[in-house]
Amino acid sequence: MKKILVVDDDAASGELLKEVFGAQGWETHAAQTPQRAREVAGEQNFDLVVSDINLEADENGLDLLRSLRETCPVILVTGFGSLETAIEATREGAYDFISKPFKVEEVVAAARRAMGGTKGPGEANAEKTQEADRRAVENEITGRSPAMIRLYLEIARVAPSGATALITGESGTGKELVARSIHKHSPRAARDFVAINCGALTETLLEAELFGAMKGSYTGANADRKGLWEEADGGTLFLDEIGETSQAMQVKLLRALQEGEIRAVGASRSRKVDARIIAATNKDLEAEVKAGRFREDLFYRLSVVTLHLPPLRERRTDIPLLAESFLRRAGPAGKRPLRLSDEALACLVAYDWAGNVRELQSAIEHAALHARDGIVTPDDLPPKLQSEDVRRAAQHSPLAALYEDLPTIDEMERRYLLHVLEATGGNRSRAAEVMGIDRRTLYRMADRFGISFEGE
């Protein structure tokens, strides 16, 4: 019988995992502190450890991972994921990294893989990672929604490899930021990240920009010119809007990818170049392949790994975090920070953001220029966010009812918790998912406000 050790300082969360694993016929033990986990692991052998990351103030799941990873696989679970956490977890050798609230089948599948002996992404990455690669890197991607936490894990898994990657998503979602994060967390981070928008140039100019050109090879070529592919030698080349390239250009890209060498326009010889390729598109390339507009062989060559960035309207819980981040950067230097009024924030959350994160940033910069007395109100937002439809949607949102009588922050948190519990029918897992927290934090909030759950 397989044996699993569950580590979580929240007894309810630990019991939930015990039930999940017990239903699979696995023997499951629990510990609430890292110290107790080490004691139990020292007394008997386990096939797997599943630990929450946020444990004690002076010791967390990553510390426990470092001490137990040599004895058995370790899966880390967190409700407050970030790109840095995912990177550190995989580099320290975690078998997997799962975000809360998780699906039962997801955590069971991860446990089966771990106990089946298949080497996980974290273990493989840890073997390849050198100490020099552990430097801290600024996280330019913002978001704590489940979709973004899954994206952070994908970046952490992909970055240490040299695999070609394809990033998909609507315009303005931040595909280049994802590409830069992959580069910054890879062994190539010390070399150049070179980006080009393939849709912004004609075929002739794109070829010269990418592969370089010899003097006299075309009108205006007055000297030999190195291409961006060669500039990215040892580093990463980001091909944005790859779906806009012509069939002829696709043939040349495919050849360069397959052979690992390029030939400048007008040159008689090719040269070897070691550049990692990351491409991005806002098109459905599979549909483009079926329509005959994109080469199937190039598509498969580019999509060794595919990462998808969801549109902002599908992760509205990230809007306040993004807005505050943009507002800090847009505020006037040397003056007190600007803040968003609740009414303005409600308008931001209610709007559909066809231009995604890029449009949100532009709207915040506009508002920062018009704000008075340090507060951004709906009147400071761009005209399209002041429309009757947006204001009506904002007024009828649950957010508006929470603050209409100007409660204290604590009172607003209490009302919000009650509202979410009512909306989810008292389902604690669903309530935690809606609020973007884990069940342990939900219990602590409820205890602070004297709110009890049915059956307790």
C-alpha positions as a Markdown table, in Angstrom:
| # | Residue | x | y | z |
|---|---|---|---|---|
| 1 | Met | 0.0 | 0.0 | 0.0 |
| 2 | Lys | 1.3 | 3.4 | -0.9 |
| 3 | Lys | 2.0 | 5.8 | 2.0 |
| 4 | Ile | 1.5 | 9.5 | 1.8 |
| 5 | Leu | 2.4 | 12.2 | 4.4 |
| 6 | Val | 0.2 | 15.3 | 4.2 |
| 7 | Val | 1.6 | 18.5 | 5.8 |
| 8 | Asp | -0.7 | 21.5 | 6.5 |
| 9 | Asp | -1.1 | 23.7 | 9.6 |
| 10 | Asp | -4.8 | 23.9 | 8.9 |
| 11 | Ala | -6.4 | 20.8 | 10.2 |
| 12 | Ala | -9.4 | 21.0 | 8.0 |
| 13 | Ser | -7.3 | 21.2 | 4.8 |
| 14 | Gly | -5.2 | 18.3 | 6.0 |
| 15 | Glu | -8.2 | 16.2 | 6.6 |
| 16 | Leu | -9.6 | 17.0 | 3.2 |
| 17 | Leu | -6.4 | 15.6 | 1.5 |
| 18 | Lys | -6.5 | 12.6 | 3.8 |
| 19 | Glu | -10.0 | 11.8 | 2.7 |
| 20 | Val | -9.0 | 12.3 | -1.0 |
| 21 | Phe | -6.0 | 10.0 | -0.7 |
| 22 | Gly | -7.8 | 7.5 | 1.5 |
| 23 | Ala | -10.5 | 7.1 | -1.1 |
| 24 | Gln | -7.8 | 5.9 | -3.4 |
| 25 | Gly | -6.8 | 3.2 | -1.0 |
| 26 | Trp | -3.6 | 4.9 | 0.1 |
| 27 | Glu | -2.4 | 5.0 | 3.7 |
| 28 | Thr | -2.2 | 8.7 | 4.7 |
| 29 | His | -0.7 | 10.4 | 7.7 |
| 30 | Ala | -0.8 | 14.0 | 8.6 |
| 31 | Ala | 1.4 | 16.6 | 10.3 |
| 32 | Gln | 0.7 | 20.2 | 11.1 |
| 33 | Thr | 4.3 | 21.6 | 11.4 |
| 34 | Pro | 7.5 | 21.0 | 9.5 |
| 35 | Gln | 9.2 | 19.7 | 12.7 |
| 36 | Arg | 6.5 | 17.1 | 13.2 |
| 37 | Ala | 6.7 | 16.2 | 9.5 |
| 38 | Arg | 10.4 | 15.5 | 9.8 |
| 39 | Glu | 9.8 | 13.4 | 12.9 |
| 40 | Val | 7.2 | 11.3 | 11.2 |
| 41 | Ala | 9.3 | 10.9 | 8.1 |
| 42 | Gly | 12.2 | 9.8 | 10.2 |
| 43 | Glu | 10.1 | 7.1 | 11.9 |
| 44 | Gln | 8.7 | 5.5 | 8.7 |
| 45 | Asn | 9.2 | 5.5 | 5.0 |
| 46 | Phe | 6.7 | 7.4 | 2.7 |
| 47 | Asp | 6.1 | 7.2 | -1.0 |
| 48 | Leu | 5.1 | 10.9 | -1.2 |
| 49 | Val | 4.9 | 14.1 | 0.8 |
| 50 | Val | 2.2 | 16.6 | -0.1 |
| 51 | Ser | 2.8 | 19.9 | 1.8 |
| 52 | Asp | 1.3 | 23.3 | 1.9 |
| 53 | Ile | 3.9 | 26.1 | 1.2 |
| 54 | Asn | 2.6 | 28.5 | 3.8 |
| 55 | Leu | 3.2 | 26.8 | 7.1 |
| 56 | Glu | 5.0 | 28.5 | 10.1 |
| 57 | Ala | 6.4 | 32.1 | 10.1 |
| 58 | Asp | 10.0 | 30.9 | 10.4 |
| 59 | Glu | 9.7 | 27.8 | 8.2 |
| 60 | Asn | 7.6 | 26.9 | 5.2 |
| 61 | Gly | 7.0 | 24.2 | 2.7 |
| 62 | Leu | 10.1 | 25.0 | 0.6 |
| 63 | Asp | 12.2 | 24.5 | 3.7 |
| 64 | Leu | 10.6 | 21.1 | 4.3 |
| 65 | Leu | 11.1 | 20.3 | 0.6 |
| 66 | Arg | 14.8 | 20.8 | 0.9 |
| 67 | Ser | 15.1 | 18.4 | 3.9 |
| 68 | Leu | 12.8 | 15.6 | 2.5 |
| 69 | Arg | 13.4 | 15.7 | -1.3 |
| 70 | Glu | 16.1 | 13.0 | -1.1 |
| 71 | Thr | 13.8 | 10.6 | 0.7 |
| 72 | Cys | 10.7 | 10.7 | -1.6 |
| 73 | Pro | 8.9 | 13.0 | -4.1 |
| 74 | Val | 7.4 | 16.2 | -2.7 |
| 75 | Ile | 4.4 | 18.0 | -4.1 |
| 76 | Leu | 3.8 | 21.6 | -2.9 |
| 77 | Val | 0.4 | 23.1 | -2.6 |
| 78 | Thr | -0.3 | 26.9 | -2.4 |
| 79 | Gly | -3.2 | 29.4 | -2.5 |
| 80 | Phe | -0.9 | 32.4 | -3.0 |
| 81 | Gly | 1.1 | 31.4 | -6.0 |
| 82 | Ser | 3.6 | 33.7 | -7.8 |
| 83 | Leu | 6.1 | 33.2 | -10.6 |
| 84 | Glu | 9.0 | 33.3 | -8.2 |
| 85 | Thr | 7.4 | 30.7 | -5.9 |
| 86 | Ala | 6.8 | 28.3 | -8.9 |
| 87 | Ile | 10.4 | 28.9 | -10.1 |
| 88 | Glu | 11.9 | 28.2 | -6.7 |
| 89 | Ala | 9.7 | 25.1 | -6.1 |
| 90 | Thr | 10.8 | 23.5 | -9.3 |
| 91 | Arg | 14.4 | 24.5 | -8.9 |
| 92 | Glu | 14.5 | 23.1 | -5.4 |
| 93 | Gly | 13.3 | 19.8 | -6.8 |
| 94 | Ala | 9.5 | 19.7 | -6.1 |
| 95 | Tyr | 7.9 | 17.0 | -8.1 |
| 96 | Asp | 4.9 | 19.2 | -8.8 |
| 97 | Phe | 3.4 | 22.6 | -7.7 |
| 98 | Ile | -0.4 | 22.7 | -7.4 |
| 99 | Ser | -2.5 | 25.8 | -6.8 |
| 100 | Lys | -5.5 | 26.0 | -4.4 |
| 101 | Pro | -8.3 | 25.5 | -4.8 |
| 102 | Phe | -7.4 | 22.4 | -6.6 |
| 103 | Lys | -9.5 | 19.8 | -8.4 |
| 104 | Val | -9.5 | 16.4 | -6.6 |
| 105 | Glu | -8.7 | 14.6 | -9.9 |
| 106 | Glu | -5.8 | 17.0 | -10.4 |
| 107 | Val | -4.1 | 16.3 | -7.1 |
| 108 | Val | -4.8 | 12.5 | -7.3 |
| 109 | Ala | -3.3 | 12.4 | -10.8 |
| 110 | Ala | -0.2 | 14.3 | -9.6 |
| 111 | Ala | 0.2 | 11.9 | -6.7 |
| 112 | Arg | -0.1 | 8.8 | -9.0 |
| 113 | Arg | 2.6 | 10.2 | -11.3 |
| 114 | Ala | 4.9 | 10.9 | -8.3 |
| 115 | Met | 4.5 | 7.5 | -6.8 |
| 116 | Gly | 4.7 | 5.8 | -10.1 |
| 117 | Gly | 8.4 | 6.7 | -10.3 |
| 118 | Thr | 8.2 | 9.0 | -13.3 |
| 119 | Lys | 10.6 | 11.9 | -12.9 |
| 120 | Gly | 8.7 | 15.2 | -12.4 |
| 121 | Pro | 9.5 | 18.5 | -14.0 |
| 122 | Gly | 10.9 | 19.9 | -10.7 |
| 123 | Glu | 13.3 | 17.0 | -10.2 |
| 124 | Ala | 14.6 | 17.1 | -13.8 |
| 125 | Asn | 15.0 | 20.9 | -13.6 |
| 126 | Ala | 16.8 | 20.7 | -10.3 |
| 127 | Glu | 19.5 | 18.4 | -11.8 |
| 128 | Lys | 20.2 | 21.0 | -14.5 |
| 129 | Thr | 20.1 | 24.2 | -12.5 |
| 130 | Gln | 23.3 | 25.8 | -11.3 |
| 131 | Glu | 23.5 | 28.1 | -8.3 |
| 132 | Ala | 24.2 | 31.1 | -10.6 |
| 133 | Asp | 20.7 | 30.6 | -12.0 |
| 134 | Arg | 19.0 | 31.3 | -8.7 |
| 135 | Arg | 19.3 | 35.1 | -8.8 |
| 136 | Ala | 16.1 | 37.0 | -8.0 |
| 137 | Val | 14.3 | 38.3 | -11.0 |
| 138 | Glu | 11.6 | 41.0 | -11.0 |
| 139 | Asn | 8.2 | 39.5 | -11.7 |
| 140 | Glu | 6.6 | 41.7 | -14.4 |
| 141 | Ile | 3.6 | 39.4 | -14.8 |
| 142 | Thr | 0.8 | 40.3 | -12.3 |
| 143 | Gly | -2.1 | 38.2 | -11.2 |
| 144 | Arg | -3.2 | 35.7 | -8.6 |
| 145 | Ser | -6.2 | 34.1 | -10.3 |
| 146 | Pro | -6.1 | 30.3 | -10.8 |
| 147 | Ala | -5.4 | 30.8 | -14.5 |
| 148 | Met | -2.3 | 32.9 | -13.8 |
| 149 | Ile | -1.0 | 30.5 | -11.1 |
| 150 | Arg | -1.2 | 27.7 | -13.7 |
| 151 | Leu | 0.7 | 30.0 | -16.1 |
| 152 | Tyr | 3.4 | 30.6 | -13.5 |
| 153 | Leu | 3.9 | 26.9 | -13.1 |
| 154 | Glu | 4.2 | 26.4 | -16.9 |
| 155 | Ile | 6.8 | 29.1 | -17.1 |
| 156 | Ala | 8.7 | 27.5 | -14.2 |
| 157 | Arg | 8.6 | 24.2 | -16.0 |
| 158 | Val | 9.5 | 25.5 | -19.4 |
| 159 | Ala | 12.2 | 28.1 | -18.6 |
| 160 | Pro | 15.1 | 25.8 | -17.7 |
| 161 | Ser | 14.8 | 23.8 | -20.9 |
| 162 | Gly | 15.8 | 24.9 | -24.3 |
| 163 | Ala | 12.5 | 23.9 | -25.8 |
| 164 | Thr | 10.9 | 26.1 | -28.5 |
| 165 | Ala | 7.7 | 27.6 | -27.1 |
| 166 | Leu | 4.5 | 29.1 | -28.6 |
| 167 | Ile | 2.6 | 31.7 | -26.5 |
| 168 | Thr | -1.0 | 32.3 | -27.5 |
| 169 | Gly | -3.5 | 34.9 | -26.5 |
| 170 | Glu | -5.4 | 38.0 | -27.6 |
| 171 | Ser | -3.6 | 41.2 | -28.3 |
| 172 | Gly | -2.6 | 43.1 | -25.2 |
| 173 | Thr | -2.6 | 40.2 | -22.8 |
| 174 | Gly | 1.2 | 40.4 | -22.2 |
| 175 | Lys | 2.7 | 37.6 | -24.4 |
| 176 | Glu | 6.1 | 39.3 | -24.6 |
| 177 | Leu | 6.2 | 39.6 | -20.8 |
| 178 | Val | 5.7 | 35.8 | -20.6 |
| 179 | Ala | 8.5 | 35.3 | -23.2 |
| 180 | Arg | 10.8 | 37.6 | -21.2 |
| 181 | Ser | 10.0 | 35.7 | -18.0 |
| 182 | Ile | 10.9 | 32.4 | -19.6 |
| 183 | His | 14.2 | 34.0 | -20.8 |
| 184 | Lys | 15.0 | 35.6 | -17.4 |
| 185 | His | 14.5 | 32.3 | -15.6 |
| 186 | Ser | 16.5 | 30.2 | -18.0 |
| 187 | Pro | 20.2 | 29.3 | -18.2 |
| 188 | Arg | 20.4 | 31.9 | -21.1 |
| 189 | Ala | 19.4 | 34.8 | -18.9 |
| 190 | Ala | 22.9 | 36.4 | -19.0 |
| 191 | Arg | 22.7 | 36.7 | -22.8 |
| 192 | Asp | 20.4 | 38.8 | -24.9 |
| 193 | Phe | 16.6 | 38.7 | -25.3 |
| 194 | Val | 15.9 | 39.9 | -28.8 |
| 195 | Ala | 12.3 | 40.6 | -30.0 |
| 196 | Ile | 10.8 | 41.4 | -33.4 |
| 197 | Asn | 7.2 | 41.9 | -34.5 |
| 198 | Cys | 6.9 | 39.8 | -37.6 |
| 199 | Gly | 3.7 | 41.5 | -38.7 |
| 200 | Ala | 5.2 | 44.9 | -38.8 |
| 201 | Leu | 7.6 | 44.4 | -41.7 |
| 202 | Thr | 7.4 | 43.4 | -45.3 |
| 203 | Glu | 8.7 | 40.0 | -46.2 |
| 204 | Thr | 12.0 | 41.4 | -47.7 |
| 205 | Leu | 12.7 | 43.6 | -44.7 |
| 206 | Leu | 11.7 | 40.8 | -42.2 |
| 207 | Glu | 14.2 | 38.4 | -43.8 |
| 208 | Ala | 17.0 | 41.0 | -43.6 |
| 209 | Glu | 16.1 | 41.9 | -40.0 |
| 210 | Leu | 16.1 | 38.3 | -39.0 |
| 211 | Phe | 19.0 | 36.8 | -40.9 |
| 212 | Gly | 21.1 | 39.8 | -41.8 |
| 213 | Ala | 22.2 | 41.1 | -45.2 |
| 214 | Met | 25.4 | 41.5 | -47.2 |
| 215 | Lys | 26.4 | 44.8 | -48.7 |
| 216 | Gly | 24.7 | 45.4 | -52.0 |
| 217 | Ser | 22.2 | 42.6 | -51.6 |
| 218 | Tyr | 19.2 | 45.0 | -51.9 |
| 219 | Thr | 18.6 | 48.7 | -52.5 |
| 220 | Gly | 19.8 | 50.6 | -49.4 |
| 221 | Ala | 22.1 | 47.8 | -48.2 |
| 222 | Asn | 25.3 | 49.9 | -47.9 |
| 223 | Ala | 27.2 | 47.6 | -45.5 |
| 224 | Asp | 27.1 | 44.1 | -44.2 |
| 225 | Arg | 24.4 | 43.8 | -41.5 |
| 226 | Lys | 24.1 | 41.3 | -38.7 |
| 227 | Gly | 20.6 | 39.9 | -38.3 |
| 228 | Leu | 18.6 | 39.6 | -35.0 |
| 229 | Trp | 18.8 | 35.8 | -35.1 |
| 230 | Glu | 22.6 | 36.1 | -34.8 |
| 231 | Glu | 22.3 | 38.8 | -32.2 |
| 232 | Ala | 20.3 | 36.4 | -30.1 |
| 233 | Asp | 23.1 | 33.8 | -30.3 |
| 234 | Gly | 23.3 | 32.1 | -26.9 |
| 235 | Gly | 20.1 | 33.9 | -25.8 |
| 236 | Thr | 16.5 | 34.0 | -26.8 |
| 237 | Leu | 14.8 | 35.3 | -30.0 |
| 238 | Phe | 11.1 | 36.3 | -29.6 |
| 239 | Leu | 9.1 | 36.2 | -32.8 |
| 240 | Asp | 5.9 | 38.1 | -32.1 |
| 241 | Glu | 2.9 | 37.8 | -34.3 |
| 242 | Ile | 4.3 | 34.7 | -36.1 |
| 243 | Gly | 0.9 | 34.1 | -37.7 |
| 244 | Glu | 1.4 | 37.1 | -39.9 |
| 245 | Thr | 4.4 | 35.7 | -41.8 |
| 246 | Ser | 4.1 | 34.7 | -45.5 |
| 247 | Gln | 4.4 | 31.1 | -46.7 |
| 248 | Ala | 7.8 | 31.9 | -48.3 |
| 249 | Met | 9.0 | 33.3 | -45.0 |
| 250 | Gln | 7.7 | 30.3 | -43.1 |
| 251 | Val | 9.8 | 28.0 | -45.2 |
| 252 | Lys | 13.0 | 30.0 | -44.3 |
| 253 | Leu | 12.0 | 30.0 | -40.6 |
| 254 | Leu | 11.5 | 26.3 | -40.7 |
| 255 | Arg | 14.9 | 25.7 | -42.3 |
| 256 | Ala | 16.6 | 27.9 | -39.7 |
| 257 | Leu | 14.9 | 26.0 | -36.8 |
| 258 | Gln | 15.6 | 22.6 | -38.2 |
| 259 | Glu | 19.2 | 23.2 | -39.1 |
| 260 | Gly | 20.2 | 25.6 | -36.4 |
| 261 | Glu | 21.8 | 27.9 | -38.9 |
| 262 | Ile | 21.0 | 31.0 | -40.9 |
| 263 | Arg | 22.0 | 32.5 | -44.2 |
| 264 | Ala | 22.1 | 36.3 | -44.6 |
| 265 | Val | 20.5 | 37.8 | -47.6 |
| 266 | Gly | 23.1 | 37.8 | -50.4 |
| 267 | Ala | 25.5 | 35.5 | -48.6 |
| 268 | Ser | 26.9 | 32.3 | -50.1 |
| 269 | Arg | 27.3 | 30.4 | -46.9 |
| 270 | Ser | 25.2 | 29.7 | -43.8 |
| 271 | Arg | 26.4 | 30.0 | -40.2 |
| 272 | Lys | 25.5 | 28.1 | -37.1 |
| 273 | Val | 23.5 | 30.1 | -34.5 |
| 274 | Asp | 22.4 | 28.8 | -31.1 |
| 275 | Ala | 19.3 | 30.9 | -30.2 |
| 276 | Arg | 16.2 | 29.7 | -28.3 |
| 277 | Ile | 13.1 | 30.5 | -30.2 |
| 278 | Ile | 9.9 | 31.7 | -28.5 |
| 279 | Ala | 7.0 | 32.7 | -30.8 |
| 280 | Ala | 3.7 | 34.3 | -30.1 |
| 281 | Thr | 0.4 | 34.8 | -31.9 |
| 282 | Asn | -3.1 | 36.2 | -31.4 |
| 283 | Lys | -4.4 | 33.8 | -34.1 |
| 284 | Asp | -5.6 | 30.2 | -33.9 |
| 285 | Leu | -2.7 | 28.7 | -35.7 |
| 286 | Glu | -4.3 | 25.2 | -35.9 |
| 287 | Ala | -7.2 | 26.8 | -37.8 |
| 288 | Glu | -4.7 | 28.7 | -40.0 |
| 289 | Val | -3.0 | 25.3 | -40.7 |
| 290 | Lys | -6.3 | 23.8 | -41.8 |
| 291 | Ala | -7.0 | 26.8 | -44.0 |
| 292 | Gly | -3.6 | 26.4 | -45.7 |
| 293 | Arg | -2.3 | 29.8 | -44.5 |
| 294 | Phe | 0.3 | 28.4 | -42.0 |
| 295 | Arg | 2.7 | 25.5 | -42.6 |
| 296 | Glu | 1.8 | 22.5 | -40.5 |
| 297 | Asp | 5.5 | 21.4 | -40.1 |
| 298 | Leu | 6.4 | 24.9 | -38.8 |
| 299 | Phe | 3.5 | 24.9 | -36.4 |
| 300 | Tyr | 4.6 | 21.6 | -34.8 |
| 301 | Arg | 8.2 | 22.8 | -34.7 |
| 302 | Leu | 7.2 | 26.0 | -32.8 |
| 303 | Ser | 4.6 | 24.5 | -30.5 |
| 304 | Val | 6.9 | 22.0 | -28.7 |
| 305 | Val | 5.4 | 23.8 | -25.6 |
| 306 | Thr | 2.3 | 26.0 | -25.8 |
| 307 | Leu | 1.4 | 28.5 | -23.1 |
| 308 | His | -1.9 | 30.4 | -23.2 |
| 309 | Leu | -2.6 | 33.8 | -21.7 |
| 310 | Pro | -6.3 | 34.2 | -20.9 |
| 311 | Pro | -8.0 | 37.6 | -21.8 |
| 312 | Leu | -8.5 | 40.0 | -18.9 |
| 313 | Arg | -12.3 | 39.6 | -18.9 |
| 314 | Glu | -11.8 | 35.9 | -17.9 |
| 315 | Arg | -9.7 | 36.9 | -14.9 |
| 316 | Arg | -11.5 | 39.9 | -13.5 |
| 317 | Thr | -10.2 | 39.1 | -10.0 |
| 318 | Asp | -6.7 | 40.3 | -11.2 |
| 319 | Ile | -8.0 | 43.7 | -12.3 |
| 320 | Pro | -7.7 | 45.4 | -8.9 |
| 321 | Leu | -4.1 | 44.1 | -8.5 |
| 322 | Leu | -3.1 | 45.2 | -12.0 |
| 323 | Ala | -4.8 | 48.6 | -11.6 |
| 324 | Glu | -3.0 | 49.3 | -8.3 |
| 325 | Ser | 0.3 | 48.3 | -9.9 |
| 326 | Phe | -0.2 | 50.5 | -12.9 |
| 327 | Leu | -1.4 | 53.4 | -10.6 |
| 328 | Arg | 1.8 | 53.2 | -8.6 |
| 329 | Arg | 3.9 | 53.6 | -11.7 |
| 330 | Ala | 1.7 | 56.3 | -13.2 |
| 331 | Gly | 1.4 | 58.5 | -10.1 |
| 332 | Pro | 3.4 | 61.8 | -10.0 |
| 333 | Ala | 6.9 | 61.5 | -8.6 |
| 334 | Gly | 7.4 | 63.0 | -5.2 |
| 335 | Lys | 3.8 | 63.2 | -4.3 |
| 336 | Arg | 1.6 | 60.9 | -2.2 |
| 337 | Pro | 0.4 | 57.8 | -4.0 |
| 338 | Leu | -2.9 | 57.9 | -5.9 |
| 339 | Arg | -5.6 | 55.6 | -4.9 |
| 340 | Leu | -8.7 | 54.3 | -6.7 |
| 341 | Ser | -12.1 | 55.1 | -5.3 |
| 342 | Asp | -14.4 | 52.1 | -4.8 |
| 343 | Glu | -16.7 | 53.4 | -7.6 |
| 344 | Ala | -13.8 | 53.7 | -10.0 |
| 345 | Leu | -12.6 | 50.2 | -9.2 |
| 346 | Ala | -16.2 | 48.9 | -9.8 |
| 347 | Cys | -16.2 | 50.4 | -13.2 |
| 348 | Leu | -12.8 | 48.9 | -14.0 |
| 349 | Val | -14.0 | 45.4 | -13.0 |
| 350 | Ala | -17.3 | 45.8 | -14.9 |
| 351 | Tyr | -15.7 | 46.8 | -18.2 |
| 352 | Asp | -14.9 | 44.0 | -20.7 |
| 353 | Trp | -11.4 | 45.2 | -21.8 |
| 354 | Ala | -11.2 | 44.3 | -25.5 |
| 355 | Gly | -7.6 | 45.5 | -25.5 |
| 356 | Asn | -6.8 | 43.5 | -22.3 |
| 357 | Val | -4.0 | 44.5 | -20.0 |
| 358 | Arg | -2.5 | 47.0 | -22.4 |
| 359 | Glu | -5.9 | 48.8 | -22.5 |
| 360 | Leu | -6.1 | 48.8 | -18.7 |
| 361 | Gln | -2.7 | 50.3 | -18.4 |
| 362 | Ser | -3.6 | 53.1 | -20.8 |
| 363 | Ala | -6.8 | 53.8 | -18.9 |
| 364 | Ile | -5.0 | 54.0 | -15.6 |
| 365 | Glu | -2.4 | 56.4 | -17.1 |
| 366 | His | -5.3 | 58.5 | -18.4 |
| 367 | Ala | -6.9 | 58.5 | -15.0 |
| 368 | Ala | -3.7 | 59.4 | -13.2 |
| 369 | Leu | -3.4 | 62.6 | -15.3 |
| 370 | His | -6.9 | 63.7 | -14.5 |
| 371 | Ala | -7.2 | 62.7 | -10.8 |
| 372 | Arg | -7.5 | 65.4 | -8.1 |
| 373 | Asp | -6.8 | 65.2 | -4.4 |
| 374 | Gly | -5.0 | 61.9 | -4.7 |
| 375 | Ile | -8.2 | 59.9 | -5.6 |
| 376 | Val | -9.2 | 58.4 | -8.9 |
| 377 | Thr | -13.0 | 58.7 | -9.4 |
| 378 | Pro | -15.1 | 57.4 | -12.3 |
| 379 | Asp | -15.0 | 60.9 | -13.8 |
| 380 | Asp | -11.2 | 60.5 | -14.2 |
| 381 | Leu | -11.5 | 57.4 | -16.3 |
| 382 | Pro | -11.5 | 57.4 | -20.1 |
| 383 | Pro | -14.9 | 58.2 | -21.7 |
| 384 | Lys | -15.7 | 54.6 | -22.7 |
| 385 | Leu | -15.5 | 53.6 | -19.0 |
| 386 | Gln | -17.9 | 56.4 | -18.1 |
| 387 | Ser | -20.7 | 55.1 | -20.3 |
| 388 | Glu | -24.1 | 54.4 | -18.9 |
| 389 | Asp | -23.7 | 50.6 | -19.6 |
| 390 | Val | -20.5 | 50.4 | -17.6 |
| 391 | Arg | -21.8 | 52.6 | -14.7 |
| 392 | Arg | -25.0 | 50.5 | -14.6 |
| 393 | Ala | -23.1 | 47.3 | -14.5 |
| 394 | Ala | -20.8 | 48.7 | -11.8 |
| 395 | Gln | -23.7 | 49.9 | -9.7 |
| 396 | His | -25.4 | 46.5 | -9.8 |
| 397 | Ser | -22.3 | 44.5 | -9.1 |
| 398 | Pro | -22.0 | 42.9 | -5.6 |
| 399 | Leu | -19.0 | 45.1 | -5.0 |
| 400 | Ala | -21.1 | 48.3 | -5.0 |
| 401 | Ala | -23.4 | 47.1 | -2.3 |
| 402 | Leu | -20.5 | 46.3 | 0.0 |
| 403 | Tyr | -19.3 | 49.9 | 0.4 |
| 404 | Glu | -22.4 | 52.2 | -0.3 |
| 405 | Asp | -22.6 | 53.3 | 3.4 |
| 406 | Leu | -18.8 | 53.7 | 3.7 |
| 407 | Pro | -18.0 | 50.9 | 6.1 |
| 408 | Thr | -14.6 | 50.3 | 7.7 |
| 409 | Ile | -12.2 | 48.0 | 5.9 |
| 410 | Asp | -12.9 | 45.2 | 8.5 |
| 411 | Glu | -16.7 | 45.6 | 8.1 |
| 412 | Met | -16.3 | 45.5 | 4.3 |
| 413 | Glu | -14.3 | 42.3 | 4.5 |
| 414 | Arg | -16.9 | 40.8 | 6.8 |
| 415 | Arg | -19.7 | 41.7 | 4.4 |
| 416 | Tyr | -17.8 | 40.4 | 1.4 |
| 417 | Leu | -17.2 | 37.1 | 3.2 |
| 418 | Leu | -20.9 | 36.8 | 4.0 |
| 419 | His | -21.9 | 37.7 | 0.5 |
| 420 | Val | -19.6 | 35.1 | -1.1 |
| 421 | Leu | -20.8 | 32.4 | 1.4 |
| 422 | Glu | -24.4 | 33.2 | 0.5 |
| 423 | Ala | -23.7 | 33.2 | -3.2 |
| 424 | Thr | -21.9 | 29.8 | -3.1 |
| 425 | Gly | -24.5 | 28.2 | -0.8 |
| 426 | Gly | -22.0 | 27.8 | 2.0 |
| 427 | Asn | -19.6 | 25.8 | -0.1 |
| 428 | Arg | -16.3 | 26.5 | 1.6 |
| 429 | Ser | -14.1 | 25.3 | -1.3 |
| 430 | Arg | -16.0 | 27.3 | -3.8 |
| 431 | Ala | -16.0 | 30.4 | -1.6 |
| 432 | Ala | -12.2 | 30.2 | -1.2 |
| 433 | Glu | -11.9 | 29.9 | -5.0 |
| 434 | Val | -14.1 | 32.9 | -5.6 |
| 435 | Met | -12.1 | 35.0 | -3.1 |
| 436 | Gly | -8.7 | 33.9 | -4.4 |
| 437 | Ile | -7.6 | 32.4 | -1.0 |
| 438 | Asp | -7.1 | 28.9 | 0.4 |
| 439 | Arg | -9.5 | 27.2 | 2.8 |
| 440 | Arg | -7.2 | 27.9 | 5.8 |
| 441 | Thr | -7.4 | 31.6 | 5.2 |
| 442 | Leu | -11.1 | 31.4 | 4.8 |
| 443 | Tyr | -11.5 | 29.7 | 8.2 |
| 444 | Arg | -9.3 | 32.3 | 9.8 |
| 445 | Met | -11.4 | 35.2 | 8.3 |
| 446 | Ala | -14.6 | 33.5 | 9.5 |
| 447 | Asp | -13.1 | 33.0 | 13.0 |
| 448 | Arg | -12.0 | 36.7 | 13.2 |
| 449 | Phe | -15.5 | 37.9 | 12.3 |
| 450 | Gly | -17.3 | 35.4 | 14.5 |
| 451 | Ile | -18.9 | 33.6 | 11.5 |
| 452 | Ser | -19.6 | 29.9 | 11.9 |
| 453 | Phe | -20.2 | 27.3 | 9.2 |
| 454 | Glu | -23.2 | 25.0 | 9.2 |
| 455 | Gly | -22.5 | 21.7 | 10.9 |
| 456 | Glu | -19.7 | 23.2 | 13.1 |
